[in-house]
Amino acid sequence: MKISELKAGTGNVEVKAEITDVESPREINKNGRVLRVANATLKDASGTITLVLWNDDIDKVQAGSVVHITNGYVNSWQDKTQLTLGKFGKMEIME
């Protein structure tokens, strides 16, 4: 899929794209557990989208990393469309 085709509510997303920016991680408390979350900007030839990274996935990427996302999910948070791996998505770092 192309990033320009992604709309909130789309599931089973597969996309290959470059991470152009990763924000500093922040900690949130969810159901009594402390989790790390960071937003990254994901870009392909058709556009950009925010990729939400959790915990260990944050440390796997940096600006310039090319990733292959499978089984991702698109949602909307504070009126912004974003791609997340959710429980079943996978992110592979490409060479």
Contacts in CASP RR format, 6 or more apart in sequence:
PFRMAT RR
TARGET T0000
AUTHOR 0000-0000-0000
METHOD contacts of the structure
MODEL  1
MKISELKAGTGNVEVKAEITDVESPREINKNGRVLRVANATLKDASGTIT
LVLWNDDIDKVQAGSVVHITNGYVNSWQDKTQLTLGKFGKMEIME
1 13 0 8 1.000
1 14 0 8 1.000
1 15 0 8 1.000
2 15 0 8 1.000
2 44 0 8 1.000
2 45 0 8 1.000
2 46 0 8 1.000
2 47 0 8 1.000
3 15 0 8 1.000
3 17 0 8 1.000
3 42 0 8 1.000
3 43 0 8 1.000
3 44 0 8 1.000
3 46 0 8 1.000
3 47 0 8 1.000
3 48 0 8 1.000
3 49 0 8 1.000
4 46 0 8 1.000
4 47 0 8 1.000
5 46 0 8 1.000
6 13 0 8 1.000
6 15 0 8 1.000
6 49 0 8 1.000
6 74 0 8 1.000
6 81 0 8 1.000
6 83 0 8 1.000
7 74 0 8 1.000
7 81 0 8 1.000
8 74 0 8 1.000
8 75 0 8 1.000
8 76 0 8 1.000
8 81 0 8 1.000
9 73 0 8 1.000
9 74 0 8 1.000
9 75 0 8 1.000
10 73 0 8 1.000
10 74 0 8 1.000
11 71 0 8 1.000
11 72 0 8 1.000
11 73 0 8 1.000
11 74 0 8 1.000
12 71 0 8 1.000
12 72 0 8 1.000
13 69 0 8 1.000
13 71 0 8 1.000
13 72 0 8 1.000
13 73 0 8 1.000
13 74 0 8 1.000
13 83 0 8 1.000
14 68 0 8 1.000
14 69 0 8 1.000
14 70 0 8 1.000
14 71 0 8 1.000
14 72 0 8 1.000
15 42 0 8 1.000
15 44 0 8 1.000
15 68 0 8 1.000
15 69 0 8 1.000
15 83 0 8 1.000
16 44 0 8 1.000
16 66 0 8 1.000
16 67 0 8 1.000
16 68 0 8 1.000
16 69 0 8 1.000
16 94 0 8 1.000
17 42 0 8 1.000
17 43 0 8 1.000
17 44 0 8 1.000
17 66 0 8 1.000
17 67 0 8 1.000
17 69 0 8 1.000
18 42 0 8 1.000
18 43 0 8 1.000
18 44 0 8 1.000
18 64 0 8 1.000
18 65 0 8 1.000
18 66 0 8 1.000
18 67 0 8 1.000
19 40 0 8 1.000
19 41 0 8 1.000
19 42 0 8 1.000
19 43 0 8 1.000
19 51 0 8 1.000
19 61 0 8 1.000
19 62 0 8 1.000
19 63 0 8 1.000
19 64 0 8 1.000
19 65 0 8 1.000
19 66 0 8 1.000
19 67 0 8 1.000
20 41 0 8 1.000
20 42 0 8 1.000
20 43 0 8 1.000
20 48 0 8 1.000
20 63 0 8 1.000
20 64 0 8 1.000
21 40 0 8 1.000
21 41 0 8 1.000
21 63 0 8 1.000
22 38 0 8 1.000
22 39 0 8 1.000
22 40 0 8 1.000
22 41 0 8 1.000
22 53 0 8 1.000
22 58 0 8 1.000
22 61 0 8 1.000
22 62 0 8 1.000
22 63 0 8 1.000
23 38 0 8 1.000
23 39 0 8 1.000
23 40 0 8 1.000
24 38 0 8 1.000
25 36 0 8 1.000
25 37 0 8 1.000
25 38 0 8 1.000
25 58 0 8 1.000
26 36 0 8 1.000
26 37 0 8 1.000
26 38 0 8 1.000
27 34 0 8 1.000
27 35 0 8 1.000
27 36 0 8 1.000
27 37 0 8 1.000
28 34 0 8 1.000
28 35 0 8 1.000
28 37 0 8 1.000
29 35 0 8 1.000
35 54 0 8 1.000
35 55 0 8 1.000
36 54 0 8 1.000
36 55 0 8 1.000
36 58 0 8 1.000
37 52 0 8 1.000
37 53 0 8 1.000
37 54 0 8 1.000
37 58 0 8 1.000
38 52 0 8 1.000
38 53 0 8 1.000
38 58 0 8 1.000
39 50 0 8 1.000
39 51 0 8 1.000
39 52 0 8 1.000
39 53 0 8 1.000
39 82 0 8 1.000
40 50 0 8 1.000
40 51 0 8 1.000
40 52 0 8 1.000
40 53 0 8 1.000
40 61 0 8 1.000
41 48 0 8 1.000
41 49 0 8 1.000
41 50 0 8 1.000
41 51 0 8 1.000
42 48 0 8 1.000
42 49 0 8 1.000
42 50 0 8 1.000
42 51 0 8 1.000
42 67 0 8 1.000
42 69 0 8 1.000
42 83 0 8 1.000
49 74 0 8 1.000
49 81 0 8 1.000
49 82 0 8 1.000
49 83 0 8 1.000
50 80 0 8 1.000
50 81 0 8 1.000
50 82 0 8 1.000
50 83 0 8 1.000
51 67 0 8 1.000
51 69 0 8 1.000
51 82 0 8 1.000
51 83 0 8 1.000
51 84 0 8 1.000
52 77 0 8 1.000
52 82 0 8 1.000
52 83 0 8 1.000
52 84 0 8 1.000
52 85 0 8 1.000
53 61 0 8 1.000
53 85 0 8 1.000
54 85 0 8 1.000
57 85 0 8 1.000
57 91 0 8 1.000
60 91 0 8 1.000
60 93 0 8 1.000
61 67 0 8 1.000
61 91 0 8 1.000
61 93 0 8 1.000
65 93 0 8 1.000
65 94 0 8 1.000
66 93 0 8 1.000
66 94 0 8 1.000
67 91 0 8 1.000
67 92 0 8 1.000
67 93 0 8 1.000
67 94 0 8 1.000
68 91 0 8 1.000
68 92 0 8 1.000
68 94 0 8 1.000
69 83 0 8 1.000
69 85 0 8 1.000
69 89 0 8 1.000
69 90 0 8 1.000
69 91 0 8 1.000
70 89 0 8 1.000
70 90 0 8 1.000
70 92 0 8 1.000
71 85 0 8 1.000
71 88 0 8 1.000
71 89 0 8 1.000
71 90 0 8 1.000
72 83 0 8 1.000
72 84 0 8 1.000
72 85 0 8 1.000
72 86 0 8 1.000
72 88 0 8 1.000
72 89 0 8 1.000
73 83 0 8 1.000
73 84 0 8 1.000
73 85 0 8 1.000
73 86 0 8 1.000
73 89 0 8 1.000
74 81 0 8 1.000
74 82 0 8 1.000
74 83 0 8 1.000
74 84 0 8 1.000
75 81 0 8 1.000
75 82 0 8 1.000
75 84 0 8 1.000
76 82 0 8 1.000
85 91 0 8 1.000
END
